[in-house]
Amino acid sequence: MTEKKGVESFREQLEPLLFEMGYSCVRMILKGGREPLLQIMIERNDGISISVSDCTRVTKKILGLLEEKDPIGGDYNIEVSSPGADRPLIKREDFERFSGSLIQVSLFQKEGGLKKIEGKILGVLKDVLMLEIDQERDAEKSVLKISLSNIRKANLKPSFGL
């Protein structure tokens, strides 16, 4: 089994257990290098911010699961964390959930002459993200339609009320 398939298999095993505990997995990635790192980003299903004790509780569950069967194999460290203020948006449901929020998006292919975009999520129609962006030359706003499959990376853009 490849590392990628191992991570996918482990995520499939872990998600129902996390749900029972009141959490969901935002993202799980295995970063390579001399000391590989399995990063697991979690959030609470009740919307309350993740605490250190939440991360500790989930880490213990993960270690127990890995003792039974490790589909990834090899040596690696584990990091469990919250998604933070700049939470990644990965699935269609993430974009729907955060409709009205400001985001930063990196694209595979340019849309409207842009590859990196900031804007407000207006919604998702089928598999197309509707993003309100400011036009540089005037104060007018426009709507950019972006295929979800063209999104390389998307994150919430924190606003700290400055």
N, C-alpha and C positions, 0 to 999 in steps of 0.2 A: 504494500500500500504506500502510495506517495505521501509526503508530508502534508500536502494540500488536502488530499482525500482523508488523511488521518485527522486533520483539524476539523474538517467538515463532519466526519463521523463522530468525533468527540462533542462537537457543538450539538449535534442531533441527540446525543445521550444526555447532555447537560441541560438543555433548554427546559424539558419537562420538570426536572428537579428544581431548577431555579424558579420556575413558575409556582411550584408548590410552596417554595420558601417566600414568595412575594416579590420576586425579581424577574428581570428579563435581560437577555444578552444583547447589547447594542452592537458590539463588534468583537470578533476573536481573530487574532492574527498571530502567526509564528514568524518572528524576525530572526533571520539567520545571523551568522557570524561565529566568532570563536566561542561565545557563550550564548547559544540560542535562547530566545525569550518568547514565551507564550503570553501574549497580552490579552486579557479578557476585560472588556469594558461592560459594566452592569449599571442598571438603573432600577429603582424601586417601582413597582406597579402602582403604588398609591400616590406617586408624584412627589413624595418627600425626598429631600436631598440624601445622597449616599453618605454614610458616615464610615469612619475607620472600622467600627465594630461590624458594620454590614460587610465590608471587604474581608475582614477576618473570618466571619461566619461562612461566606461563600468560598473563601480559600480552603477552609477545612473540608467543606463538602467536595470540592474539586479534588483535593489530595486523596480523599477516601475513594472517590470514583476512579482515579488513576491507579490506585493500589490494586483495585479489582482487575482492571484491564486498561492498558495504555495504547490506544490506537495510533498515537503519533510516533512513539518509539524514540530511542536515543535520549541523550541528556539535554535538559533545558530547564530554565528557571520559569517561574510563574509570577505574573503581576496581575492583580485584580484592582481595578480602579473605577472611578465614576467617569462619565463622559465629559464632565466639566462644562464651563459656560460656552465653549466653542464646540459643542457636541457635533459629532459627524452625523450626516444624514445619508443613510445607505439604501434603505428600502423605500418603495413608493409610499408606504404607510407613514414613514418618517416625514416626508414632505407634506402629506395630508395633515398629519398631527400638528405640524408647526406652521400651518397656513397663517399668513399675516406677519410672520417673523422675517427679520433681515438675515440674509445668508450670503456667504461667499462661495462661488462655484468655479471650479477649474474644468475645462472641457477637453475632450479628445480632439474634436474638430471645431473650428471657429463657427460662431453663430452671430450674425449681425456684425461681423468683422472683429469679434472679441473672443478670446480664449479664456480670460479670467474676468469674472463678472460679480458685481455685488448688486443685490436687489431684494425686493420684498416678495415672498411667496404669495401669489394670488390663489393658487390652487393647482390641482393636477387633473387633466382631462385625458382619459385613456392612459397612455404612457408619455404624456407631454406635460412638462412643468411650465406653468404660466408665471413668469417673473416680471415684476414691475421694476424698471430701471430708470435712472435719471439720465436725460440727454445732457452731454457735456456743454454744448453751446448755448442751450436755453434752459429755462426752468421747467420745461415740459417733461412729462414722464411718458414712457412708452412701455408696451408689453412685449416681452421677448418670449417666444415659444421654444423650449429646449426639450429634445427627446431625452428621456431618462437614460437611455443607453449611451448617450453622448457625454454623460457626466462622469468625469474621472474622479472628482472629489468634491464634496459639498459639506460645509460646516455652518452652524449657526454663527452669526456675527454678534458677539456680546455688545450690549449697549449699557453703559454704566451711568446713564442719566447725567452726563456732563453738560 
